[in-house]
């Protein structure tokens, strides 16, 4: 076991300030085809970057470099192709094809290549859903294993951990209750009858604190399935140096990311539905106040995604037009929250609050204080603009590594947040309701809203009329 490097969890590549982009070198200028500036790697050819990833008997790449390169390399080369090239270079450099292996040398190299493969499987497990990846991995270990018994054991541990992780992830994806789509415009017809078929949120959970905790459960559960690479794969374009095909010509592997955005939209519509549904003004006002309290608890927890969904739901026109209802609501608390999520200055207030939560998370003593759930569509937008804003390659064909360090910083912070264990007790009843309670479409919301408070002007009257005929079949 002598000389085996410690396996660190994927969070340890981030320093307390979130991420350490400094890939030091003693001098400026070029080194093995890598261009450095102020001690930071700024650009290089793809070949030089691959070479820089490969361990030798006396070199091991920095954690920050491994993460940054594995994250961004998929814009230029598919993971199985990358792993294949890494393995071939190792075989060449360590002469693993020689009939007689240099055991002493391989004992120095072995632990390092095992460590690299371990980090890759831990941080980007989805890459290994592909048979070819596992093939390259096993081949590599089979070549070095004759030199040390421990390598077999290490390989088995690595594969076991990987299988477990992939099983958890795919099980998690199936386990998430399938989100029901809007099925309930017909429910509007029941507003005048006893609403026996529609349970409402307050009958399932009347405590705002509890609901905020259950929402946080759903958020963390869904976040845990998003692979860091999905952020990059969402924006894969053709690589200019590879005119033949787009990298990842198969379907873009971003299903968890998309499912998470879908959940956000569902929560917006659920909030709006719950508010427009009750027949009595007093009850509607009560539901609004309840959701304001839930949103405030989400803010305190650090769950900005649910917070934003709740505010968005309350700001939908069918809800905001209910003037008589809102007149019964103590709105001061709502305006404070709205102010926090105000989009002015590129969401300046929210970004300040997020930095505060991120800071709290770093010094946290409990999982409760570690929670940071960012407003997700803004995170994607930031990454999108970073990606669109500068080229992946420089005019000389070099990979623009500076850009990828910035990308790795944003995605790296997200990985740290998504690994937090939810400290709250789960309530399956509430969680089931959040995923399956019927919600109105936009038309259904407008109809319910007009049925609650009559149209104000001709445009609204005409719309109400047409909705009554299309949805309720009444003229």
ABEGO torsion letter per residue (X at the ends): XBGBBBBBBAAAABBAAGBBABBBBABBEBBGGBBBBGGBBABBBAAAAAAAABBBAABBBBAAAAAAAAAAAAAABBAAAAAAAAAAAAAAAAGAABABBBAAAAAAAAAAAAAAAAAAAAABAAAAABAAAAAAAAAAAAAAAAABAAAAAAAAAAAAAAAAAAAAAAAAAAABBBBBBBAAAAAAAAAABBBAABBBAAAABABAAAAAAAAAAAAAAAAAABBAAAAAAAABBBBAABAABBBGABBBBAAAAAAAAAAAAAAAAAAAAAAAABABAAAAAAAAAAAAAAAAAAAAAGBAAAAAAAAAAAABAAAAABAAAAAABBAAAAAAAAAAABABGGGAAAAAAAAAAAAAAAABABAAAABBBBBAAAAAAAAAAAAAABBABBAAGBBBAAAAAAAAAAAAAAAAAAABBBABBBBAAAAAAAAABBBBBAAAAAAAAAAABBBABAAAAAAAAAAAAAAAGBX
